[in-house]
């Protein structure tokens, strides 16, 4: 007898009566009797998942031929996406459906396979390709606009951070007496003022924490030789 193990659900390779049993502690199925196509209640199968309909249509076609498979597919209310994959005469209808959804939703979620497109009429294919191209152009424009916006946000963020950094530095430097100010990238004393040795060491440590480095080669009386 034929048996099939499937931990998820009943086997999808044929229509028939199955015996349910356990194998290795899990549910399994054994084919007891195949049900002829003439005995199948198609309405009863209309509620099964689309992937199962897809599989059963293949089975019916293999055993009973193309025409019976088509009757079965229509009887179980298979969606156009599946009908078009099995029967070329449904290609135009499915591609039209895809075109409408693309235009309505503005997304390329509904894309027929190359095999389906191969059987489509020229006019239907042209309308579909036009809709796809329009969405692709809009998508590119949107991405470019988003990139510009991201760049602008990044520039503003950098400017804000620099302004905050300057403000922070000025607040820290204002604590020293005599006063120290920034001139470009240099830190200088007020005209004619000097730091005592202890004040200078304290200042250098503070300045280093602010990201400045002390360059002895640039030391002058009024230029403390600190730069970023």
C-alpha positions in Angstrom: 0.0 0.0 0.0 1.1 3.6 -0.6 2.0 5.6 2.5 3.0 9.2 2.9 4.4 11.1 5.9 3.5 14.7 6.4 3.7 16.4 9.8 1.7 19.4 8.7 -1.4 18.0 7.0 -2.9 15.5 4.6 -1.0 14.6 1.5 -1.5 16.8 -1.5 -0.6 14.4 -4.3 -4.0 12.8 -4.9 -7.7 12.8 -4.1 -8.8 9.8 -2.1 -9.6 8.2 1.2 -6.7 8.0 3.6 -6.1 6.0 6.8 -4.5 8.2 9.5 -1.9 6.4 11.7 1.2 7.2 13.7 4.7 6.8 12.5 7.6 7.6 14.8 5.2 9.4 17.1 3.8 11.7 14.4 0.7 11.7 12.3 1.0 10.0 8.9 -1.4 9.0 6.1 -1.9 5.9 4.0 -3.9 5.9 0.8 -6.8 3.5 1.1 -8.8 4.2 -2.1 -8.5 6.7 -4.9 -11.7 8.6 -5.6 -12.6 8.8 -9.3 -13.1 12.2 -10.8 -16.7 11.5 -11.4 -17.4 11.0 -7.7 -15.7 14.3 -6.6 -17.8 17.0 -5.2 -16.0 20.1 -6.7 -17.8 22.5 -4.4 -16.3 20.7 -1.4 -12.8 21.4 -2.8 -13.5 25.1 -3.5 -12.5 26.1 0.0 -9.1 24.4 0.1 -5.9 26.6 -0.1 -4.8 27.8 -3.5 -1.5 25.8 -3.3 -3.5 22.6 -2.8 -5.7 23.4 -5.8 -2.5 24.0 -7.9 -1.2 20.6 -6.9 -4.5 18.8 -7.5 -4.9 20.3 -11.0 -1.5 18.8 -11.9 -2.7 15.4 -10.6 -6.0 15.5 -12.5 -4.3 16.6 -15.7 -1.8 13.7 -15.4 -4.5 11.1 -14.9 -7.4 12.4 -16.9 -6.1 14.9 -19.4 -6.1 18.7 -20.0 -9.9 19.1 -20.5 -10.8 17.3 -17.3 -8.2 19.3 -15.5 -9.7 22.5 -16.8 -13.2 21.5 -15.7 -11.8 20.5 -12.3 -9.9 23.8 -11.9 -13.0 25.9 -12.8 -15.1 23.7 -10.6 -13.0 24.3 -7.5 -12.8 28.0 -8.3 -9.1 28.2 -8.8 -7.9 31.9 -9.0 -6.9 33.4 -12.3 -3.2 33.2 -11.3 -3.4 29.4 -11.2 -5.7 29.0 -14.2 -3.3 31.0 -16.3 -0.3 28.8 -15.2 -2.2 25.7 -16.4 -4.3 27.0 -19.3 -2.9 29.6 -21.8 -6.5 30.8 -22.7 -6.6 32.4 -19.2 -3.4 34.4 -19.8 -5.0 37.6 -21.0 -7.5 37.7 -18.2 -4.9 37.2 -15.5 -2.5 39.8 -17.0 -5.4 42.3 -17.2 -6.0 41.6 -13.5 -2.4 42.2 -12.7 -2.4 45.4 -14.7 -5.4 46.7 -12.8 -3.9 45.9 -9.4 -0.6 47.5 -10.3 -2.3 50.7 -11.4 -4.6 50.7 -8.3 -2.0 49.8 -5.7 1.0 51.4 -7.3 3.1 48.3 -6.4 4.6 45.5 -8.4 3.1 42.7 -6.3 1.2 41.1 -9.1 3.6 39.8 -11.7 2.7 37.0 -14.1 5.4 34.4 -15.0 7.3 34.5 -18.2 5.3 31.4 -19.3 2.0 33.3 -18.9 3.3 36.4 -20.6 4.4 34.2 -23.5 0.8 33.3 -24.3 -0.7 36.8 -23.8 -2.0 38.9 -26.7 0.2 41.8 -27.9 -2.3 44.5 -26.7 -2.7 43.0 -23.2 1.1 42.6 -22.9 1.7 46.2 -24.0 -0.7 47.6 -21.4 0.9 45.5 -18.7 4.4 46.5 -19.6 3.4 50.2 -19.7 1.9 50.0 -16.2 5.1 48.3 -14.9 7.3 50.9 -16.5 5.3 53.8 -15.0 5.5 52.2 -11.5 9.3 51.7 -12.0 9.8 55.4 -13.0 7.7 56.6 -10.0 9.7 54.3 -7.7 13.0 55.7 -9.0 11.7 59.3 -8.6 10.5 58.5 -5.0 13.9 56.9 -4.1 15.8 59.9 -5.5 13.6 62.4 -3.6 14.1 60.3 -0.4 17.8 60.3 -1.0 17.8 64.1 -1.3 15.7 64.4 1.8 18.1 62.1 3.7 21.1 64.2 2.6 19.4 67.4 3.7 18.6 65.9 7.1 22.2 64.7 7.4 23.5 68.2 6.6 21.1 69.9 9.1 22.1 67.3 11.8 25.8 68.0 11.2 25.2 71.8 11.4 23.2 71.3 14.6 25.9 69.1 16.1 28.6 71.6 15.2 26.6 74.5 16.7 26.1 72.5 19.9 29.8 71.7 20.0 30.8 75.3 19.6 28.3 76.3 22.3 29.7 73.6 24.6 33.3 74.7 24.0 32.4 78.3 24.7 30.7 77.4 27.9 33.7 75.3 29.1 36.2 78.0 28.0 34.3 80.8 29.7 35.1 79.2 33.1 38.7 80.2 32.8 40.1 83.5 34.1 41.6 85.2 32.2 39.1 84.6 29.4 39.9 82.3 26.5 38.2 82.5 23.2 38.2 80.6 19.9 39.6 82.2 16.8 39.2 79.8 13.9 40.6 76.5 15.2 42.9 78.2 17.7 42.3 79.0 21.3 43.7 82.4 22.4 43.8 84.5 25.5 42.4 88.0 25.8 44.9 90.5 24.7 47.8 90.9 27.1 46.7 88.2 29.5 48.5 85.1 30.6 47.7 81.9 32.4 49.5 80.9 35.6 51.2 77.5 35.4 48.5 75.7 37.4 45.7 77.4 35.4 47.5 76.4 32.1 47.7 72.7 33.1 44.0 72.8 34.1 43.1 74.5 30.8 45.1 72.0 28.7 43.3 69.1 30.3 39.9 70.7 29.7 40.8 71.5 26.2 42.0 68.0 25.4 38.6 66.7 26.7 37.0 69.0 24.2 39.0 67.4 21.4 41.9 69.8 21.1 45.6 68.7 21.0 48.5 70.7 22.4 51.2 71.4 19.8 54.4 72.6 21.6 55.9 73.7 18.3 53.2 76.4 17.9 53.6 77.8 21.4 53.4 81.5 21.7 52.6 83.8 24.5 49.1 84.6 23.3 48.4 81.5 21.1 48.1 78.4 23.3 49.0 76.2 20.4 45.9 74.0 20.7 44.1 72.9 17.6 41.7 70.2 16.5 
